[in-house]
Amino acid sequence: MKAITRLFAGLAIVGAMGASTAWADQPGADWKVTKDQAEATLKAAGYTQITKIEADDGHWEGEGTKADGMKYEFHVDPLTGKITKDEMDH
């Protein structure tokens, strides 16, 4: 019985690890703003370093540091290029 329990636990772990990459968001075909363009917009808005940027839930999302040395979370609209979220990361 223990062997079957271990087998199912192992399969569940492997399945969960594989699902995280399989479900990763991709930029939409209609996105007009590339990752590089989103980064340029963020730098123009005061970000000195972008530590993470990825397609997620229909927008560019990530984290970065501004000139004040604080870390921020951001969202960039992929159609307009406007920053729609710019909040300090606690």
Secondary structure in CASP SS format (residue, H / E / C, confidence):
PFRMAT SS
TARGET T0000
AUTHOR 0000-0000-0000
METHOD secondary structure of the structure
MODEL  1
M C 1.00
K H 1.00
A H 1.00
I H 1.00
T H 1.00
R H 1.00
L H 1.00
F H 1.00
A H 1.00
G H 1.00
L H 1.00
A H 1.00
I H 1.00
V H 1.00
G H 1.00
A H 1.00
M H 1.00
G H 1.00
A H 1.00
S H 1.00
T H 1.00
A H 1.00
W C 1.00
A C 1.00
D C 1.00
Q C 1.00
P C 1.00
G C 1.00
A C 1.00
D C 1.00
W C 1.00
K C 1.00
V C 1.00
T C 1.00
K H 1.00
D H 1.00
Q H 1.00
A H 1.00
E H 1.00
A H 1.00
T H 1.00
L H 1.00
K H 1.00
A H 1.00
A C 1.00
G C 1.00
Y E 1.00
T E 1.00
Q E 1.00
I E 1.00
T E 1.00
K E 1.00
I E 1.00
E E 1.00
A E 1.00
D E 1.00
D C 1.00
G C 1.00
H E 1.00
W E 1.00
E E 1.00
G E 1.00
E E 1.00
G E 1.00
T E 1.00
K E 1.00
A C 1.00
D C 1.00
G C 1.00
M C 1.00
K E 1.00
Y E 1.00
E E 1.00
F E 1.00
H E 1.00
V E 1.00
D C 1.00
P C 1.00
L C 1.00
T C 1.00
G C 1.00
K C 1.00
I E 1.00
T E 1.00
K E 1.00
D E 1.00
E E 1.00
M E 1.00
D C 1.00
H C 1.00
END
